[in-house]
Amino acid sequence: MFGGKLGLPELLVIVAIALLIFGPKKLGELGKGLGEGIRNFKSSMSEHNAATTTPPSNPTPTPTPTEDKKS
């Protein structure tokens, strides 16, 4: 619909409308919350990737099946 072009004038209009709707104090709080959310998401994704790509440092041996002995 927009052709994927979002330049500086368009961003300024979006910021001006957001400033009018939320006000300067609330807009700062929203930006801070959005930044923290993105940071937490990135850190959890990197922790998840590290946990799935690295082999365990001390693998537990797999128990071998034993035959049942009847007395």
Secondary structure, DSSP 8 states (H G I E B T S, - for coil): --TT---HHHHHHHHHHHHHHH-HHHHHHHHHHHHHHHHHHHHHHHHHHHHHHS--SS-------------
